[in-house]
Amino acid sequence: MGMEMNGGVWPTMITPFTDDNRIDYDGLGKLVDWYVERGVHGLFAVCQSSEMFHLTLEERVSLASFVKEAAAGRVPVIASGHISDAFEDQVKELNAMAGTGIDALVLITNRLASQEESDDVWIERLERLLTELPEDVTLGLYECPYPYKRLLTPKTIKWCADQERFRFLKDTSCDIDAIRAKLEAVNGSGLRIYNANSATLLETLKIGAVGYSGVMANFHPELYVRLVENWRERGEEAGSLSDFLSLSSLIEKQLYPANAKYYLMLEGILSHGSCRTQQGRTLTATNRLEVEQLRRLCGAYAERFKGLQ
């Protein structure tokens, strides 16, 4: 049941805003084209990078609908559905998002149980939630770090795999052994694991993860595409590229997503770098310089691959 997801690079999309704090749909359209032109395999709209906890339900639905339409069948589009605490509100949010025509509806793992509650409670809540969703909707899972990070265990991920509805997991464990255990639990199912972490990406691809879905695909998605598509045939290059991507990802420790928006302003895609999450904070002059330096390095790295098969 549902669409198959065969891997690749799925950016966790940022949301551009206008100077009066509305969604910048002109910039969003350019952004979708920018990702696609760089070879990404899918788009993850409406996630933490999208500042979804600072968007109204109407804005989230509109965002997902717009991205799906702008992608125009070039790549599949998935989106998170629920941010509320109350079960009834989550059902409303998820069904509204399911109605946008997205290719998969992504459930946030920390919405299903509190930090103190057990896997059994988590499974019980999810089982109840699934009865409220359209049966033909393909589902995904996202270990969103906010408001707390609930990592799936082999038990919970196996339960999801056994439902035969889940096709996508954005793993945020940043832990090769944890991903190995999850891969063993979903073996033989249609549930695919995408790593959000740059440092562990290459090693997890080698053991069965199928792609990357993370922050840094807002800076240089084409380099992740290069790694994911060529690591088997170009082992030495892959190791060197992995090292570069891992160190480059340290820029995440800056003010994100403001730094990604600044990068995309340098690319000529966005006209504003405002964020709803930053509460008046801005990048320092040194922060901006670091982003500019990263962009130059990425450009030089990308040049190496031109002309190579």
N, C-alpha and C positions, 0 to 999 in steps of 0.2 A: 504493500500500500504506500502511496505517496511518491514524490520525486526522489531520484537517486542523487546523491552528492558525491562526486568522484574526486574531490580534493582541490588543492590549489590555494590561491591567495584571496582572502575575503577581508577587505579593509573594514575596520570598525569606524564607520563614517562619522565625521564631525558635522555639526550643524552651523552653517554660516548665518550670521544675523546682520541686519541693517543697522545704521547708526541710531535708529529709533527703537531697536530691540525687537524687531519682528524677524521672522524667518526670511532670509534672503534667497528667494527661489531662483533668481537669475544666477546668483553665485552657485546655488545648489546644482542647477542644470550643468553649468560649466564643470563643476566638481565631478559629477557622474561621468561626463565625457573624459575628463582627465584620468580617472581611475581606469576606465575601459581602454583608453588608448595606450595605457601602460601594461595592459595584458592581464589584468586581474580576472579571476574566474567566477567571482560572485561579489555581492555587496551586502554588508550587514548594516542596515539602516536602523535607527532607533535603538541605541545601546548607551552605555555610560559615556562613551566618547561623544555621543550626540547630545549630551546633557539632558537625557530623557527625564531625569528627576526634576528638571526645571522647565519642562514642557507640559502644557495642558494636554488632556486626552485628545481634544480637537486638533491641536498642533501635531501630536504624535501620529494620529491617523492621517492627517494631511501630508506629513513628511513621508510616511511609508508609501502612500498612494502616488505622490509626486516622483519619488525615486523609482518605483516600479514602472511608471509611465516613461520616465526619462531614459531608463535602461533599455526600453523598447525591444526586449527580447534578446539583447546582446549578451547579457549575463543574468542569472537568477538573482532575486532580491529576497532577503529574509529580514525580519524585524522582531524586536522584543515586544511582548504584549502587555505586561502588567507591572505596575510599580506600587500599587496600593497595598495596604495591610489587610483590609477586610476581604473575606472570601467573595462576597457578593460583588464588591467593586472590581475585584480581579476578573470575575466572570464577565462583567460588562466590558472591561478594557480589552480582554482577550478576544471576545467576539467582535468587537468593533475593529480590532486590528486584523482579524481573520477575514473581514469583509473587504479589505483593501485590494485583494488579489495578489498579495505577496506569495512567494513560492514556499515559504515555511514560516511558521509562527514559533518564536523562540521563548521558552519559559525560563524565568530567572530562578535559579536554585534557592536563593535565600528568601524567596517570597513564600515558600511552602511550609516552613517551620522556623521557629526561633532558634537561636544559637544553642540553647540548652536542650532542645528537643531531639529525640532519637530518630534514627533512620526509619524505624517503623512508623512513627508519626508522620514523617515526611512522605513516605510511600502511601499511607492512608489518605493524606490530603491530596496528593497528586491523583490518586485513583478517583477520588470524588470530583476533582477538577476536570478530569478527562471526560466524565459523563456530561459535562456542561458545554463541551466544545464540539463543533461539527466533526463528524467522523472522517471526512475526506481531507481534512487539513493535515499536511505534513508538519511535524513538530521538531523543534530543536531545543537545546539546553545551553545555558550560559551561566558560568560560575562568576557572576558579577561581584566585584570586590566591595560594593557599597549596597546597603549599610553595613553588612558584614559578609565575609567570604565564606560561603558554604560549599566546600569541595565535595564532589560526589565520591562515594566509596565504591569498591567493587560490587557491594550488595545493591546499592541504589542504582548504579548505572546498568547492572545486569537486569534489574527489574524493568528499567526503561527500555532496554534493548529487546526484552521479551515481548513488549507491547506491539512491536513491529510498526510503530508510528514515528519513532524518533530517528532522524537521519544526521543530526549535527550536534556536536558538543564543542563549545569554545572552552577549552581547559585553561585555567589560570593558576594551576598548582605550581608552575615553575620548577617541577620536580620530575626527573626522568623516571625514577622508580615508581612514583605514583601513576604516571602515565602508562608505564609498562603494565601495572596491575589493572588499570582500566581497559587497556587494549586486550588483555587476556579475558576480561569479563565480557567484552562485547564481541569476541571472536566468533565469526560465522553469521553475525547479524548485519543489518543495514545501517547501524549507527556508526558514524565516522567521527574521528577525533581530530580537531584542529587545535594546534598549540598557539597560545597567545604570547609566548615568551621567546625572545630572540636567541638567548644564550643556549637554550636547550633544544632549539628547533631541529638542527641537523641530526642530532643523535636520536631524537624521537621520530623523525622521518624514517630513519634506518630500521626502527623497530615496529613501524606500522601506522604512525600518525600520517594523515593524508594532506596536511596543509597548515597554513598560517592564517590566523585571524587576530590581528593585534594592532596596537597603537601606531607602530612604526610604518605601517602601510599607508599612513597619511603623509609620510615624508618621501619615501622612495620605494613605492610598491614594485617598480620594475626590477629592483635588485632581489626582492623576495621571490618574484616570479622566476627570475633566473635561477635562484637556488632550488626552488621547489621542482621546477621542470627538468633540471639538469644534474642534480646531485648524484644520480646513479652513474651517469656516463662520464662526468667530469669531477672525479673525486678530489683531486688536488685543488682545483679551482673552488670547489664547494667548501673545502676546509678553510681556505683563505677568505672567501666571501662570508662564511659564517662568522669568522673572527671579526671581520669588519662590521658586520651587522650587529653583532653582540655588543661591541664597544660603542657603536653609534647609538644604540638603544639607551645608553645611559642618559641621553638628553631627555628621556621621559621624566627624570627627576626634577627637571625644570618645572615651570608653570604650564601644565598641560590642561586643556587643549590649546591654550593661547599660543604656545610655540608652534604647534602644527598649523594653526591659522596664519601665523606670521610666515611660515615656510610657503604656504599656499598663496599668500599675498606676493611673495617674491616670484612665484611661478606665474603670476598674472591671473590667477583663478579667482581669488577673493579680493574685494575692495575694502573690507573691514575685518578687524581681528577681535571684535568684542565677544565676550563670553558671559553667559548668565551665571556660571559657576564661580567666577573669580572674585566677586564682591569688591570690585574697585581696584583689585591688584592688577598690575601690568608687568610685562617683561622689562627687565632692566636693560640698559645699553649693552652690558656684557652678555646677557642672555641672547639678545638679538644678534650680536656678533657671533656667538657660538652657533646659532641656527644658520647664519650666512656661511660660516666655515664648513658646517656639515653639508650644506647644499653644494658647495664647490667640490668637496671631496666626493660626494655621491655622483656628481656630474662627471668627474674624472674617472671614477670607477666604471660608470655606465659606458663611457667612451671605449674602454678596453674590450667590451663585448661586441661592439659594432663590427659587423663583417664576419663574426664567428657564427658557425651553425649551431 
